[in-house]
């Protein structure tokens, strides 16, 4: 049923996922005692991130012209927002998607300086909200190796972009009296409390998401030789971004940054298997899990 419905990419798919995610996260934000109406923008930002994700996926031919990844990502995003993130990490995630879009678009070979600068700029901003996202700078240098290693000027662009963000933040700190730069460095502290304390449902959900991501990553890795040569560089970037997401999961129990990689890998698996039961299961399980966890949250 779901396999047939989402096998193409139609506007109705966007409408359904937008309404689903917007309503669920809007309800969650409004009824959460620590959030409230002042953070209702989160539900609209989540809808925007879904559109950006699907645009990036189809534009860079990470999947065929279908909505499997859109549906899976939408369901996982609701689960991640409910159990595996904070407002700061979610904000950083939005900038991460913007950076990933620019990195994947490097495959065209056009405007490489601007794309490298933009990606570095977005990741530097993301680090202001969630310090560990600065690790994603490594993905930028890997992208340079894959697409633009023959020119030394490309290697200097990330440093320029990061310096611009640091300078602007320092100036803002001085005029407004904030301490964003100091908080970035303090944000690297970690103690694995989510593992040493009694395991909560949030911890269990995060680890399950990480386990699912590992299984499908292995499935794609084993099938890597079957991926066209032109697409391998894009999946390499996606894979390294997933490795960084796995580091965030291990360090702080945040699975949010793994969601795009998991959604794309599962969608690829659905495309390549002929077993209808498996296809339907991989589309129904995220949806049913989302509904169960949504009602458990309240």
N, C-alpha and C positions, 0 to 999 in steps of 0.2 A: 504493500500500500504506500508507505512512505517512499520506498525506492522509486516507484513509478511517478509519484508526485514531484519529487525533487530531482529527477533525472535530467531536467533542463533548468535553465535560469530564467525565471519570469518575475515580473514586478510583484505578483501575488505572494511570492516567497518572501520578499523583503517586507511586505505589509504584515504578514503573519509573524515573522520573527521580531519586527520592530514593536508590534503591539504586545507580544508575549514578554519580551525583555523589558520594555518600558513600563508595563503594568507591574510585573513582579518586583523589579528593583525599586520602582516608585513606591509601591506598598511597603517594601522592606525599609526604605529610607525614612518614610514618614512615621512608621510605627516603631522604629528602633529608638530606645531611650537615649542613646548617645549621638544620634544623628538629627533627624527632624526635617522640617520643611526647608531650612536654610541650605540643606545639601541635596535638594531635589534635583539639582543639576546633574547629579550622578546618573540618574536614569536616562537623561537626554544624552549625556556623554557616552553612555554604554551603547545606546542606539547608533550614535555616530561612529563608534569604534567598530561596530558590526559592519556598517556600510564600507568603512575604510578597509577592513579586513577582506571583505568579499571583492572589492575593487582590486586590491593588491593581488589577491589569489588568481583572479581571472586574467588580469592584465599581464601577469608574468607567467601565465600558463602553468601554474603549479598543480592545477586540476583541470579536468575537462570542463566544458561549458555546462556545469550543473550546479545545484545548490546544496550538495551534501555537506561540504565544509561550512557553509553558511549556517545550516541547521545545527550541526554538531557544535560549532563554535558558540552559537547563541545559547544552547543548553548549558554548555560548560561554563560560559561566562556568568550566567546566573548562579550556578553552583559556586564558582570561584568568588564572586562578590559576596555571597552569603556566608561562606565559611573559611575562605583562604586568603584574605587580603585586608588592607586598611585603606583609609581614604588616601593617604600619601602614596601607598604602593599602587593603588588604582590610577591616580593621576600620573605617576611615572609610567604606568603601562600604556596610557594614551600616547605619550610622547615616544615610547618605544615602538608603537605601531607606525607612527610617522617616520621614524628613522628606518625601520625595516622596509617600508615602501620605497624609500630613496635608495637603499642599498640594493634591493632586488632589481630596481630599474637601471642599475649600472650596466646591465647586460646589453643595452643598446649601444654603449660606447659613446654616447652623446652627453655633453655637459657634465663630464666626470668631476671636475673641480667643484661645481655647484652642488652636485649630488653628495659628494663626500663631505663638503662643508655643512650642508643641511642635516645629514644624518648625524654628524658629530655634534652639531648645535643642539639637536633634539635630545640626544643622549645626555649631553651635559646638563640640559635643563631638567631632564628626568632625574639626574643624580641629586638635584637640589631637593627633591621630594623623597627619594629613596636611594640612599647612598650607594647601595650595591649595584645599581644599574650602570655605574661607571665602568664596571667590568665588561660591559657590552662594547666598549671602545675596541676591545680585541677583535670583535666581529668586523669592525670597520677596517682594521688592518688586514684581516683575512680577505675581505672583499677587494682591497687594493691589490693584494697578491694575485687574486684570481683575475682581475680585470684591468689593472693599471700599474703593474709593478715596473714597467719600463721607463717611467719618468719620475725623477726624484721629487718633483714639486708636489706630486700627489701625497707623498708621505708627510709633508709638512702641514697639509690642510687641516687634519684633525687637531693638531696642536693650536693652530690659529683659532679654530672654532671654539675650542675649550677655553682658550685665553679670553676670547670675547665674552663668553658667558661669565667667567670668573671676574673679569673687570667690571662688567655691568652689575653683577651681584654685589661686589665690593662697594661700588658707588652707591647702590641702593641701600646697603647696610649702613653706610656712613650718613646718608641723608635722613633715613627713616628711623635709624637706631635699632635695626634688626640684627640677627646673627646667623643668616643662612649659611654662609661659608663655614662657620664654626660647626654648625649642626651637621653639615655634610661629613666632616671628619669624625664627629662623634657617632654618626650613624653606622660606622663600620664595626662597632662593638657587637659582639655576639656571645651567647652563653648556652645555646641549645636548650633553653628552658622548656620549649614545646615537647622535647623528648624526655627530659628528666622529671617533669611534673606528671601528674596523672593524665593519661591521654584523654583529650576531649574529642568530641565529634569532629571539630574543625581539623585537628591533627590527623585523624583517621581518613577524612575526606581528602586532605592534601596528599597523604601518602598513597592513597588509592589512585588519585589522578597521576601522580608521579610514576606509579607502577604501570598504569595503562600506557603512559607516554613511552616508557622504556620498552614495553612489549612491541608496540607498533613501530618504534624507531628501529628495533632489531629486524622487524619484518621488512621495512623499507631498505635497511642497510643490506640485507641478504639479497634483495631484488635490485640493488643499485646498478649492477651491470646492464639491466634491462631498461634503465632510464637513458634517454637520448643524451648524446654528448653535450648538446647545447643546453640541456636542462640540468646537468650535473652540478654546475657551478652554483646555480640558484638553490638547489637542494643542499649543497655544502654550506652555504650561508645560513639557510634555515636550520640545518643541523647544529651548527656552532652556536646559533642563537638559543637553540634548545638546550645545549650543554650549559650555557650560562643560566638559563631558567632552572635547570636541575640543581645548579649550585645554590641559587636563591632558595630552592625548596629544602635543600639539606641544611643550610645555615639558619633559616628563619621559618621554615615551614610554609612559605608562600609559593603556591603553585600557579599563580595567575599568568606568569610569563611563559609557561609551558603550553598554554591553551591554543595559541595559533598553530604551533608545530603539531600538537596532537590532533587538532581538527583536520589539518591538511593531510597528515599521514593516514588517518582513518579514512578520509575521503578517497585517497589514492588506493587504499586497500579495497574499499568497496568497489571502485572502478575495475580493479583487476581480478576480482574473484567472481566466479560464476554461480556460487552457491547462494540461492535466493534467501534461504533461512538466515545465513550469516549477514547478508546485506541488510535485511529487515531488522535483525537483532541489533546491529551496530547503529541503527538510526533510532530504534525504540528505546534501547537501554539508557542513553543520555537523557532522553525526554522523561522517561518514567523516574529515573534517579532524581532529576531536577524537581519534579512534582513532589516526590516523597520528602526530599530534603527541604523544600520550600515550606511544606506544612509542618515538618519537625522543628523548623526554625521558630515557629510561633506556637 
